Amino acid sequence: MTAVDLPAVPRVLIAEADPWSRDLLKQVLLNVRCDARLDVCADGQQAATLLREKTYDLILADWELAGVDGLSLLRSVRQQRRSPTLPFILLSSRNDSASVREALPLAPTAYLTHPLNMESLTQRLQDLLLNEGESVYCEIPALAPGMTLPAFLERRREVCDGAPLRVDVKTAVQRSLGPEGLDLQQLEDQVRMDPQITAVLIAAANSAGYHGTPVQTLHAALNKLVPGQSMNLILGLALKHNVVLGDPGLVAYAERHWQLSEDSAEYARRLARMLELDHQRCYSACILHRLGDLALLRCLEDWRQAGGALDDEAIGEALDTFGAAYGSALRTRWRLPLELRQLIAATYSLEGGVYSREALVVNLATQMARLTEHEGLQELASSKTARLLKVGLSELTRVRKA
């Protein structure tokens, strides 16, 4: 089947078990055809049911699906002898010749192995879903009549895509690519100050496809994920809507939250090293503690682009009302490890009577970050948190000036 045979709006089925790979496939496809009607599922049995109920114009399925695997889905589709042949892209972690020989008789349109080559996948999708020289433009839907900003933000809380990007991901990846492939330390240095990238990579490293000790830092996530997958996840973030804010007022708020996150993370790293604690874990908690506020700003950009009114007062009120709830919803939905979530919570307040030393560090670091350049450290050095850590004015001064 060629693109000219497709209906005006193609229907596509994506069947992929890993939630982050599934989201990446969805974003790459929508970047090619933003108007596509998508059905997305996580297991082969659901995919088989959808194939019986609906007619598709393209299927992307992973071989390693639970229940009914992707190869069985392909076999079932080919047994229907549809004419013209239904395009079916088979994805797999198997790159051995025996697996390829097993799949070839079923004539997959493409056999792509993980980690995916995004340029190759994009080209395949363009060939299948677009005529030569064609592009598709999708307007942003207008707000429903009578929609208020609080109601809009309440609806978006459980489905928001996270924060805007602070880092130019394409540049970061290019700088990290060397003659021998992706330099993970270089990549970490390039992206560690970006809350969205940090959260996504940690979440992906804790997804169902990975086992063992929960990952709580960017460093551990990069070393647990396949380098190509890390690169794809980072590049895939740039494909999403509103990852770059367009409204100057929202950008100004985002800059303040980014700077607060980075300052607190750096102070936490220095304090933890001074006290011989886990400085990477403390850094992660602080760089992520404003993720909800940043995600909210991204949703406010959606509101603005859909025609909603927005001013400085409305932005501030929305942050006060919804920022913490957005952060909690994201950390839970992305299944960040409980220990990391508890450490993030300690950046805001210390609850109960017993605190870990890492919790005290991140709490003290965020207090330092909130001080203006004209505010001294004397009062902070006298605080309960500093006294419990046995950190005085001289130590805090060194941390601030390091």
Salt bridges, closest charged atoms under 4 A:
GLU16 OE1 - HIS114 NE2 3.79
ASP23 OD2 - LYS240 NZ 2.66
ASP35 OD1 - ARG33 NE 2.83
ASP39 OD2 - ARG11 NH1 3.33
ASP39 OD2 - LYS54 NZ 3.10
ASP62 OD1 - HIS114 NE2 2.65
GLU64 OE2 - ARG94 NE 3.09
GLU154 OE2 - ARG157 NH2 2.92
GLU158 OE2 - ARG157 NE 3.33
ASP161 OD1 - LYS240 NZ 3.67
GLU188 OE1 - HIS219 ND1 2.86
ASP247 OD1 - ARG304 NE 3.97
GLU262 OE1 - ARG166 NH1 2.61
GLU266 OE2 - ARG269 NH2 2.14
GLU266 OE2 - ARG270 NE 3.13
ASP293 OD2 - ARG290 NH1 3.59
GLU301 OE2 - ARG304 NH2 2.53
ASP302 OD2 - ARG156 NH2 2.80
ASP302 OD1 - HIS241 NE2 3.18
GLU373 OE2 - HIS374 NE2 3.98
